[in-house]
Amino acid sequence: MEWEKACIGVDVGGTYIRVGALTGNETPLYFEKLPQSRVFKGRCPPEQLADFLKDYMRRNGLTAENTGACAVGMPSSIDQNKRRVLSTPNIPRFENVDLADLLERQLGLPVFLDRDVNMIYRHDRLLLKLPRTGIGIGCYFGTGIGNVVEVDGRLLHGKNGVACELGHVPVMGRGEPCGCGNPGCYENYASGRYIARLCKEAYPGESVYEVLTRHREDPCIREFIDNIAVVIATEVNIFDPHYVILGGGVLISRGFPQQALMEALHGHVRKPYPDQGLTVYFSKNADESGVIGAALYARSRLEGGEAI
């Protein structure tokens, strides 16, 4: 199905920025992926994001006349009204920013915000053809940890819009500082940032892929996988979900031992339930997922809905 106007989807992840324009439900046009550092180079990252998107539209012939809206997924806490970025632990100077208003002024389009993980989850649910009834959860392990809880078609946002920060559950007995400002968050021990640092310190000269394939039985790697399982099991034990989607750059990376993770997960989930019959899908997450999810979200908001 072709749309009357294109919608722009933007996925600002913890490491890369991805952007594309969608005119239906399939592959985005003018897809671009580039490191954060090429966009956020100065003292005002929000303005730099606006400048980048203005240039992206100009280069690809996207105008206010042929474009319906833009939606941006941020690795951030977003306010309840989905207009303001409250905090972004992995990107400096993205705190308390009225980003939707800023981008609307600069782009001349309606702009909608949400967390990046929500955009990816929506696209994953669509690809996997999962129902919107019951309880679905998504746990995404990338630079940090992204989390989604959906109940009968509505994502949980919380009183302040900052629900489902699973990566910032504190670990007893650990005190390493986290980017959020608190000590000992699980994101410190079960994320892409952690495994990259571990590889650099314990396996110099080897890539993450090489470490996960050659050294997966080493105690520190087994502990890393177990930490991921504990994070997921924590939420499974709380919500007893109808299904779980697991994804993010770490879990779908080449060489990641998904079977070992599943064994560790079943070891931590409460018996007999919810362990018995636990339904887990691995994300079909690709570079375009967050972009497509954001563009579909923009289309849904234009049509008066909350989400797809």
C-alpha positions as CSV (number, residue, x, y, z in Angstrom):
1,M,0.0,0.0,0.0
2,E,1.4,3.4,-1.0
3,W,1.0,6.4,1.2
4,E,0.0,9.8,-0.1
5,K,3.0,11.3,1.5
6,A,6.3,9.9,2.8
7,C,7.1,9.7,6.5
8,I,10.7,10.0,7.8
9,G,11.9,7.6,10.4
10,V,14.9,8.4,12.5
11,D,16.7,5.9,14.8
12,V,19.2,7.6,17.1
13,G,20.9,4.7,18.7
14,G,23.6,4.6,21.3
15,T,26.3,4.2,18.6
16,Y,24.8,4.9,15.2
17,I,22.1,7.2,13.6
18,R,19.9,5.7,11.0
19,V,17.3,7.5,8.8
20,G,15.1,6.7,5.9
21,A,11.8,7.7,4.3
22,L,8.8,5.3,4.0
23,T,6.0,5.4,1.5
24,G,4.4,2.1,2.5
25,N,5.2,-0.8,4.9
26,E,8.3,-2.2,3.3
27,T,11.8,-0.9,2.6
28,P,12.7,2.7,3.4
29,L,14.0,5.0,0.7
30,Y,17.2,7.0,1.0
31,F,18.4,4.9,3.9
32,E,21.5,6.2,5.7
33,K,23.5,4.9,8.6
34,L,26.4,6.9,10.2
35,P,28.2,7.1,13.5
36,Q,26.9,9.5,16.1
37,S,30.2,11.3,16.0
38,R,29.6,12.5,12.5
39,V,26.4,14.3,13.6
40,F,27.1,15.2,17.3
41,K,30.4,17.1,17.0
42,G,29.9,20.3,19.0
43,R,28.2,21.8,22.0
44,C,24.6,21.6,20.9
45,P,23.7,18.1,19.7
46,P,19.9,18.8,19.4
47,E,20.6,21.6,16.9
48,Q,23.1,19.4,15.1
49,L,20.4,16.7,14.8
50,A,18.1,19.3,13.3
51,D,20.7,20.5,10.8
52,F,21.5,16.9,9.8
53,L,17.8,16.1,9.1
54,K,17.3,19.4,7.2
55,D,20.3,18.5,5.0
56,Y,19.0,14.9,4.6
57,M,15.6,16.2,3.4
58,R,17.3,18.7,1.0
59,R,19.6,16.0,-0.5
60,N,16.8,13.6,-1.1
61,G,14.1,16.0,-2.4
62,L,11.9,15.7,0.7
63,T,9.8,18.7,1.4
64,A,6.9,19.8,3.5
65,E,4.7,19.2,0.5
66,N,5.6,15.6,-0.2
67,T,6.4,14.5,3.4
68,G,3.7,13.9,6.0
69,A,5.7,13.8,9.3
70,C,8.9,12.7,11.0
71,A,9.3,10.4,14.0
72,V,12.5,10.1,16.0
73,G,13.4,7.2,18.3
74,M,15.9,8.3,21.0
75,P,17.9,6.2,23.4
76,S,16.4,8.3,26.1
77,S,13.8,8.8,28.8
78,I,10.9,10.7,27.0
79,D,8.2,12.6,28.8
80,Q,4.6,11.4,29.0
81,N,3.5,13.7,26.2
82,K,6.3,12.4,23.9
83,R,7.6,15.9,23.2
84,R,10.5,16.3,25.6
85,V,13.8,14.3,26.0
86,L,14.3,14.0,29.8
87,S,17.7,12.3,29.9
88,T,20.0,10.4,27.5
89,P,22.8,8.6,29.4
90,N,24.8,7.6,26.3
91,I,24.7,11.0,24.5
92,P,25.9,14.2,26.3
93,R,23.8,17.3,26.4
94,F,20.5,15.7,25.6
95,E,18.8,16.4,28.9
96,N,15.5,18.3,29.3
97,V,15.3,19.2,25.6
98,D,12.0,20.1,23.9
99,L,13.2,18.1,20.9
100,A,9.9,17.7,19.1
101,D,9.2,21.5,19.1
102,L,12.8,22.2,18.0
103,L,12.6,19.8,15.1
104,E,9.1,20.9,14.0
105,R,10.4,24.5,13.8
106,Q,13.5,23.5,11.8
107,L,11.9,20.9,9.5
108,G,8.4,22.4,8.9
109,L,6.8,19.0,9.7
110,P,4.9,17.4,12.5
111,V,7.5,15.6,14.6
112,F,6.8,12.7,17.1
113,L,9.2,11.3,19.6
114,D,9.4,8.0,21.4
115,R,12.2,5.7,22.8
116,D,14.2,4.0,20.1
117,V,13.4,0.6,21.6
118,N,9.7,1.2,21.3
119,M,10.1,1.9,17.5
120,I,12.1,-1.4,17.1
121,Y,9.7,-3.4,19.1
122,R,6.7,-2.2,17.1
123,H,8.4,-3.3,13.9
124,D,9.5,-6.6,15.3
125,R,5.9,-7.4,16.5
126,L,4.6,-6.6,13.0
127,L,7.2,-8.8,11.3
128,L,6.6,-11.7,13.7
129,K,2.9,-11.3,13.3
130,L,2.3,-11.3,17.0
131,P,-1.0,-10.3,18.6
132,R,-1.5,-7.1,20.5
133,T,-3.6,-8.8,23.1
134,G,-2.1,-10.1,26.3
135,I,1.4,-9.1,27.6
136,G,4.4,-8.8,25.4
137,I,7.9,-7.8,26.4
138,G,10.9,-6.8,24.5
139,C,14.5,-6.9,25.8
140,Y,17.1,-5.4,23.5
141,F,20.8,-5.5,24.3
142,G,22.8,-3.0,22.3
143,T,25.1,-0.2,23.5
144,G,22.8,-0.2,26.6
145,I,19.7,-2.2,27.5
146,G,16.3,-1.3,26.0
147,N,13.1,-2.6,27.3
148,V,9.4,-2.6,26.3
149,V,6.3,-3.9,28.1
150,E,3.0,-4.0,26.2
151,V,-0.3,-4.8,27.8
152,D,-3.3,-5.4,25.4
153,G,-1.8,-3.1,22.7
154,R,-0.6,-0.3,24.9
155,L,3.0,0.3,25.8
156,L,3.7,1.0,29.5
157,H,5.0,4.5,29.9
158,G,4.6,5.2,33.6
159,K,3.6,8.3,35.5
160,N,6.6,10.4,34.2
161,G,7.0,8.6,30.8
162,V,10.1,6.7,32.0
163,A,8.8,3.2,32.7
164,C,10.7,0.0,31.7
165,E,14.2,1.1,32.4
166,L,15.2,-2.5,33.0
167,G,18.9,-1.8,32.4
168,H,18.9,0.5,35.4
169,V,17.8,-2.1,38.0
170,P,20.6,-2.0,40.6
171,V,22.8,-5.0,41.2
172,M,23.3,-5.8,44.8
173,G,26.9,-5.5,45.9
174,R,28.1,-3.6,42.8
175,G,28.9,0.0,42.7
176,E,30.4,1.0,39.4
177,P,29.0,4.3,38.2
178,C,26.5,4.1,35.4
179,G,25.8,6.8,32.7
180,C,22.5,7.5,34.4
181,G,24.3,8.7,37.5
182,N,23.4,5.8,39.8
183,P,25.9,3.1,40.9
184,G,25.7,-0.6,40.0
185,C,23.0,-0.7,37.2
186,Y,22.7,-3.9,35.2
187,E,23.5,-2.0,32.1
188,N,27.1,-1.9,33.4
189,Y,27.4,-5.7,33.2
190,A,25.0,-6.9,30.5
191,S,25.4,-4.6,27.5
192,G,27.4,-4.0,24.3
193,R,29.4,-1.4,26.1
194,Y,30.4,-3.9,28.8
195,I,31.4,-6.7,26.3
196,A,33.4,-4.3,24.2
197,R,35.3,-3.2,27.3
198,L,35.8,-6.7,28.5
199,C,37.2,-7.8,25.1
200,K,39.6,-4.8,25.1
201,E,40.9,-5.6,28.6
202,A,40.9,-9.4,28.6
203,Y,41.3,-10.3,25.0
204,P,43.3,-7.5,23.3
205,G,43.4,-7.7,19.6
206,E,40.4,-10.0,19.3
207,S,37.0,-8.9,18.0
208,V,33.8,-9.4,19.9
209,Y,32.9,-12.1,17.4
210,E,36.2,-13.9,18.0
211,V,35.8,-13.7,21.7
212,L,32.2,-15.1,21.7
213,T,33.2,-18.0,19.5
214,R,36.7,-18.9,20.8
215,H,36.2,-18.1,24.4
216,R,32.5,-18.6,25.1
217,E,33.3,-21.2,27.8
218,D,35.6,-18.8,29.7
219,P,34.2,-17.8,33.1
220,C,34.0,-14.1,32.3
221,I,32.0,-14.8,29.0
222,R,29.7,-17.3,30.7
223,E,29.1,-14.7,33.4
224,F,28.3,-12.1,30.8
225,I,25.7,-14.4,29.2
226,D,24.3,-15.2,32.6
227,N,23.9,-11.5,33.4
228,I,21.9,-11.0,30.3
229,A,19.7,-14.0,31.3
230,V,19.1,-12.7,34.7
231,V,18.0,-9.3,33.3
232,I,15.4,-11.0,31.1
233,A,14.3,-13.5,33.7
234,T,13.7,-10.6,36.2
235,E,11.0,-9.2,33.9
236,V,9.6,-12.6,32.9
237,N,9.1,-13.5,36.5
238,I,7.3,-10.2,37.2
239,F,4.9,-10.2,34.1
240,D,4.4,-13.8,33.1
241,P,4.3,-12.6,29.5
242,H,2.5,-14.2,26.5
243,Y,5.7,-13.8,24.5
244,V,9.1,-12.3,24.7
245,I,11.1,-10.7,21.9
246,L,14.9,-10.6,22.4
247,G,17.1,-8.5,20.2
248,G,19.6,-5.7,19.9
249,G,23.0,-5.6,18.3
250,V,24.6,-7.9,21.0
251,L,22.0,-10.8,20.8
252,I,21.7,-10.9,17.0
253,S,25.4,-10.4,16.3
254,R,27.4,-13.0,14.5
255,G,28.7,-15.5,16.9
256,F,26.5,-14.7,19.9
257,P,25.6,-18.0,21.6
258,Q,21.8,-17.7,21.6
259,Q,21.3,-21.4,22.7
260,A,23.5,-20.8,25.8
261,L,21.5,-17.7,26.6
262,M,18.2,-19.7,26.4
263,E,19.6,-22.4,28.7
264,A,20.7,-19.7,31.2
265,L,17.3,-18.0,30.9
266,H,15.4,-21.2,31.7
267,G,17.7,-21.7,34.6
268,H,16.6,-18.4,36.2
269,V,12.9,-18.2,35.3
270,R,10.6,-19.5,38.1
271,K,9.3,-23.1,37.9
272,P,6.9,-24.4,36.8
273,Y,5.5,-21.2,35.6
274,P,6.2,-18.9,33.8
275,D,9.1,-21.2,32.7
276,Q,6.8,-23.9,31.3
277,G,5.5,-22.8,27.9
278,L,7.7,-19.6,27.9
279,T,7.5,-18.3,24.3
280,V,10.6,-16.5,23.1
281,Y,11.4,-15.0,19.7
282,F,14.7,-13.5,18.6
283,S,14.3,-10.2,16.8
284,K,14.5,-10.0,13.0
285,N,16.1,-6.7,13.8
286,A,18.1,-5.2,10.9
287,D,19.6,-1.8,10.4
288,E,16.3,-0.6,9.0
289,S,14.0,-1.8,11.8
290,G,14.1,1.3,14.0
291,V,13.7,3.5,11.0
292,I,10.7,1.5,9.7
293,G,9.1,1.4,13.2
294,A,9.6,5.2,13.5
295,A,8.1,5.9,10.1
296,L,5.1,3.6,10.8
297,Y,4.7,5.4,14.2
298,A,4.7,8.8,12.4
299,R,2.0,7.5,10.0
300,S,-0.1,6.2,12.9
301,R,0.1,9.5,14.8
302,L,-0.9,11.4,11.7
303,E,-4.0,9.2,11.5
304,G,-4.8,9.9,15.1
305,G,-3.5,6.7,16.7
306,E,-1.1,6.2,19.5
307,A,1.0,3.5,17.8
308,I,0.8,0.7,15.3
